[in-house]
Amino acid sequence: MRPVLAVLAASAGVLLLGGCGFDVSQDDDVEPDAGTVRSGLAVLWSGPDPSGEVVAEGKCFADALMDRLSVDELVGAGIVQDNGRVAVAVPKLTVDVASAWVDAAGSCTPYAEVAGRVLASRFEGRLDGASYAACLDGTVSVDRVRAALVASLSGGYGSDPAVPELEAAGVTCAQGALTAG
């Protein structure tokens, strides 16, 4: 799974301070620039050393997310800092923001395709990404994948049965997509 989609819990102290209106990350009084935010989101999606295809997906994702959420909403969610820089890790999101995130990503590239490509890379050619993606597409519906991803990004992974359903399908599909070598 792409690092950007991995759920990372935010520090409780930062959440509490943010809820009180005290902003420890404020380092200037300049409004975040939409162009800077868009570029940062594209880089967050693409990760280090992306291919041309992944760079294009990152730009698509950034555009799609900014079509769904304003810069102020991205700042409020902790995805973007007050100075316009995109966070290095995705914090726990609200269900609404997680839904916008998942829908933006899905509007650019199907989850199964991204997951297959990432796993193929991590397995250094020992896993056929296209076979993995085809298996996942045939095993878990788009709606269930979406539910699992939204639950994961919003911290509801323990309460939504779509999460273990997607995980189990992922394991089965990965086993079937492993190649000899």
C-alpha angles and dihedrals in degrees: 000000000000113000089239090062095049111107114238119184116233121232112269091225093056091048092050094047091047090052091054093054093250110130116197093179096057106117100159143012094241119120113239112263113237091220092054091047092048092051092047093051090050091052092046089054096043099048125196120336098000125187120241089260092054092047088055090049090050091053090047091050093049092050093045094048092048089050087058102037132035122231088253090055091049090051091047090051092052093243091112127035122228090259092058098256115134116238116254091231131034110247125215104289134207115255090253094052092042089051091052090048094050093044091049092050092045092051089063105038132359113255094235091056093050092045091048092050093047093048092047088054094047091049089049096231097319092106124060104227094196092053090048092050093048091050093048092047090052094046107042124039120235090246092054092047089051091049091050093049094047090048091049094049093046097046095253096115092116094054105041116079090206089075098062088039091058092042093051092047090048092054093047092047093047091052090051093047096051112114130207112260 
